[in-house]
């Protein structure tokens, strides 16, 4: 049976690599990107559909969800892959810290707005997280917009922790309705995802260090595997994977009460019912 696969952050990096590997004949592949030029060029190359949305603007995320729901009544795979590490603290037009909005609030909003389509298809929802959640996070549920304390690394780590907490709460709420949510770490990949950052991490993605990093195709491998295999036979919904295997998370990522609290706070921040 043909499937509809939606990939955000698909115009570059592991999103683009995954798109190329998931462009199966008969399936409907929908690329979502911020850059009109890059997204259209890849869509033309793969002869597939595409939509544009800038996740720093939640109105565009709402429009994206509405368009997806109208054009694709059944969504079999939603890969929430858009994200990145940013520079100095910056607020979006919605009044939220940019790193947290792009990496967590926008995919949270998109997923919840599409929940009817995802339940109907018994869909797989793949959230791109990072091992940074264990190394960099300084998570404060009362300071999600980093008003009290900010650094690019901590903001990114917090957002990647939020991705896992969101995955677990999404599975708790909708697993019995057929949704299969999962998070994964792609590895340290030679992409441009740190291009906007002032973090020291940006140096790892440039110059001589790039030779030691994974290719975009290697980074996309676990995403590809999760998107093309069958849960719970091949992997366990609600869990976090690295190199196609279950991986350890930080203790906070296992906190069910914190996951619930984050869901409720996130719903309030994007102004939807929790």
C-alpha positions as CSV (number, residue, x, y, z in Angstrom):
1,X,0.0,0.0,0.0
2,X,1.3,3.5,-0.9
3,X,2.2,5.8,2.0
4,X,2.4,9.5,2.6
5,X,5.7,10.5,4.2
6,X,6.3,14.1,5.5
7,X,9.8,15.3,6.3
8,X,10.5,18.7,7.9
9,X,13.9,20.3,7.6
10,X,14.1,18.5,4.3
11,X,16.0,21.1,2.2
12,X,19.4,20.3,3.7
13,X,21.5,17.9,5.8
14,X,20.0,14.7,7.0
15,X,16.5,15.7,6.0
16,X,17.5,16.0,2.4
17,X,19.5,12.8,2.6
18,X,16.6,10.9,4.1
19,X,14.3,12.3,1.5
20,X,16.5,10.9,-1.3
21,X,16.4,7.5,0.4
22,X,12.7,7.6,1.0
23,X,11.6,8.7,-2.5
24,X,10.0,5.3,-3.2
25,X,7.9,4.8,-6.4
26,X,4.2,4.8,-5.5
27,X,4.6,6.7,-2.2
28,X,3.8,10.3,-1.7
29,X,6.8,12.2,-0.3
30,X,6.2,15.7,1.0
31,X,9.3,17.9,1.7
32,X,8.9,20.7,4.1
33,X,11.7,23.4,4.2
34,X,12.4,27.0,5.0
35,X,14.4,27.8,1.9
36,X,12.3,28.2,-1.2
37,X,15.3,27.6,-3.5
38,X,16.7,24.6,-1.8
39,X,13.4,22.9,-1.1
40,X,12.1,23.4,-4.6
41,X,15.4,22.2,-6.1
42,X,15.3,19.0,-4.2
43,X,11.6,18.4,-4.8
44,X,12.2,18.9,-8.6
45,X,15.1,16.4,-8.4
46,X,13.0,13.8,-6.7
47,X,9.8,14.7,-8.5
48,X,7.9,15.0,-5.3
49,X,5.7,17.5,-3.4
50,X,7.0,20.3,-1.2
51,X,5.7,23.0,1.1
52,X,7.4,25.9,2.7
53,X,7.4,27.0,6.4
54,X,9.6,29.0,8.6
55,X,9.4,27.5,12.1
56,X,10.3,30.8,13.7
57,X,6.7,31.8,12.9
58,X,4.0,29.7,14.4
59,X,1.4,31.1,12.0
60,X,3.3,29.5,9.2
61,X,3.3,26.2,11.1
62,X,-0.5,26.4,11.5
63,X,-0.8,27.1,7.8
64,X,1.5,24.2,7.1
65,X,-0.7,21.9,9.2
66,X,-3.8,23.1,7.5
67,X,-2.4,22.5,4.1
68,X,-1.1,19.1,4.9
69,X,-4.5,18.1,6.4
70,X,-6.3,19.3,3.4
71,X,-4.1,17.7,0.7
72,X,-3.1,14.5,2.5
73,X,-6.0,13.1,4.6
74,X,-3.7,10.2,5.6
75,X,-0.1,10.8,6.8
76,X,1.8,7.5,7.5
77,X,5.1,9.0,8.6
78,X,5.8,12.4,10.0
79,X,9.5,13.1,10.5
80,X,10.0,16.1,12.7
81,X,13.5,16.9,11.6
82,X,13.8,20.7,11.4
83,X,16.0,22.3,14.0
84,X,19.4,23.6,14.8
85,X,21.6,25.3,17.4
86,X,21.4,29.1,17.4
87,X,23.5,32.1,18.4
88,X,22.8,34.8,21.0
89,X,19.3,34.7,22.6
90,X,16.7,35.9,20.1
91,X,12.9,36.0,20.4
92,X,10.6,35.0,17.6
93,X,7.6,36.9,16.4
94,X,5.6,34.7,18.7
95,X,7.5,35.8,21.8
96,X,9.5,32.6,22.4
97,X,13.2,31.9,22.5
98,X,14.2,30.9,19.0
99,X,16.0,27.6,19.8
100,X,13.1,26.3,21.8
101,X,10.5,27.3,19.3
102,X,12.2,25.9,16.2
103,X,13.4,22.6,17.8
104,X,10.4,21.9,20.0
105,X,7.4,24.2,20.0
106,X,6.9,24.2,16.2
107,X,7.1,20.4,15.8
108,X,4.9,20.0,18.9
109,X,2.3,22.3,17.3
110,X,2.5,20.7,13.9
111,X,2.1,17.2,15.3
112,X,-0.8,18.0,17.6
113,X,-2.6,19.8,14.8
114,X,-2.2,16.8,12.5
115,X,-3.2,14.2,15.2
116,X,-6.4,13.1,13.5
117,X,-4.5,12.3,10.3
118,X,-1.8,10.5,12.3
119,X,-4.3,8.4,14.3
120,X,-6.2,7.5,11.1
121,X,-3.0,6.1,9.5
122,X,-1.6,4.5,12.7
123,X,1.3,6.7,11.8
124,X,5.0,6.7,12.8
125,X,6.1,10.1,14.3
126,X,9.9,10.4,14.3
127,X,11.5,13.2,16.3
128,X,15.1,14.1,15.7
129,X,16.8,14.6,19.1
130,X,20.4,14.6,20.0
131,X,22.9,13.2,22.6
132,X,23.3,16.9,23.5
133,X,20.3,16.4,25.7
134,X,22.6,14.5,28.1
135,X,25.6,16.8,27.8
136,X,24.2,20.3,27.5
137,X,20.8,20.5,29.0
138,X,20.1,22.7,32.0
139,X,16.4,22.1,32.0
140,X,14.1,24.4,33.9
141,X,10.4,23.8,33.3
142,X,9.7,27.3,34.7
143,X,12.1,29.0,32.3
144,X,11.4,27.4,28.9
145,X,12.1,30.7,27.1
146,X,15.5,31.0,28.8
147,X,14.7,34.4,30.3
148,X,16.7,33.7,33.5
149,X,19.7,31.9,32.0
150,X,20.8,31.4,28.4
151,X,23.6,29.9,26.4
152,X,23.4,28.5,22.9
153,X,24.5,25.0,24.1
154,X,22.1,24.8,27.0
155,X,19.2,26.1,24.9
156,X,20.0,23.4,22.3
157,X,20.4,20.7,24.9
158,X,17.1,21.7,26.6
159,X,15.3,21.6,23.2
160,X,16.6,18.2,22.4
161,X,15.6,16.9,25.9
162,X,12.1,18.4,25.1
163,X,12.0,16.3,21.9
164,X,12.4,13.1,23.9
165,X,9.9,14.2,26.6
166,X,7.4,15.1,23.9
167,X,8.0,11.7,22.2
168,X,7.2,9.9,25.5
169,X,4.1,11.9,26.3
170,X,2.8,11.6,22.7
171,X,3.2,7.9,22.9
172,X,1.4,7.8,26.3
173,X,-1.5,9.8,25.0
174,X,-1.9,8.3,21.5
175,X,-0.2,5.0,21.5
176,X,-3.4,3.2,22.2
177,X,-4.9,5.0,19.2
178,X,-2.3,3.7,16.9
179,X,0.4,6.4,16.9
180,X,4.0,5.2,17.1
181,X,6.3,7.9,18.4
182,X,10.0,7.6,18.5
183,X,13.1,9.8,19.0
184,X,16.6,9.3,17.7
185,X,20.1,10.8,17.7
186,X,21.6,11.1,14.2
187,X,25.2,11.4,15.4
188,X,27.6,14.3,14.8
189,X,26.9,15.0,11.1
190,X,28.8,17.3,8.7
191,X,25.9,19.6,7.9
192,X,25.2,23.3,8.2
193,X,22.8,23.0,11.1
194,X,25.1,25.1,13.4
195,X,25.6,27.8,10.8
196,X,23.6,30.4,12.7
197,X,25.3,29.6,16.1
198,X,27.9,31.4,18.1
199,X,28.5,28.2,20.1
200,X,31.9,26.6,20.0
201,X,30.1,23.6,18.5
202,X,30.1,25.5,15.2
203,X,33.8,24.9,14.8
204,X,33.3,21.1,14.7
205,X,31.2,21.6,11.6
206,X,33.8,23.5,9.7
207,X,37.3,23.1,8.4
208,X,39.5,20.1,9.3
209,X,37.1,18.6,11.9
210,X,34.6,17.9,9.2
211,X,36.6,14.9,8.0
212,X,35.8,13.1,11.3
213,X,32.1,13.7,11.1
214,X,29.4,11.5,9.7
215,X,28.0,12.1,6.3
216,X,24.4,13.3,6.0
217,X,23.5,9.9,4.6
218,X,25.1,8.1,7.6
219,X,23.2,10.5,9.9
220,X,19.9,9.8,8.2
221,X,20.3,6.0,8.4
222,X,18.4,5.6,11.7
223,X,15.6,7.9,10.5
224,X,15.4,5.8,7.3
225,X,15.2,2.6,9.4
226,X,12.5,3.9,11.7
227,X,10.5,5.2,8.7
228,X,10.6,1.9,6.8
229,X,10.2,-0.7,9.5
230,X,7.3,-1.9,11.7
231,X,6.7,-1.0,15.3
232,X,6.6,-2.7,17.8
233,X,8.2,-5.7,16.0
234,X,11.3,-3.8,14.9
235,X,11.5,-1.0,17.4
236,X,9.7,0.1,20.6
237,X,7.5,3.1,20.4
238,X,8.2,5.9,23.0
239,X,11.9,5.1,23.1
240,X,15.2,6.8,22.0
241,X,17.5,5.3,19.4
242,X,21.1,5.6,18.3
243,X,22.5,3.7,15.4
244,X,19.3,1.6,15.1
245,X,19.5,0.5,18.7
246,X,17.8,1.6,22.0
247,X,20.0,4.1,23.8
248,X,20.3,5.5,27.3
249,X,18.9,8.9,28.0
250,X,19.4,11.3,30.8
251,X,17.4,10.7,33.9
252,X,15.2,13.7,33.2
253,X,14.2,12.2,29.8
254,X,12.5,9.3,31.8
255,X,10.5,11.6,34.0
256,X,6.9,11.0,33.1
257,X,5.6,13.8,35.3
258,X,8.0,16.2,33.6
259,X,6.9,15.0,30.2
260,X,3.2,15.7,31.1
261,X,4.1,19.1,32.5
262,X,6.1,20.0,29.4
263,X,3.2,19.0,27.2
264,X,0.8,21.2,29.2
265,X,3.2,24.2,29.2
266,X,3.9,23.8,25.5
267,X,0.2,23.7,24.7
268,X,-0.3,26.9,26.5
269,X,2.6,28.5,24.7
270,X,1.3,27.7,21.3
271,X,-2.3,28.4,22.4
272,X,-4.0,25.0,21.9
273,X,-5.9,22.8,24.2
274,X,-3.8,20.4,26.2
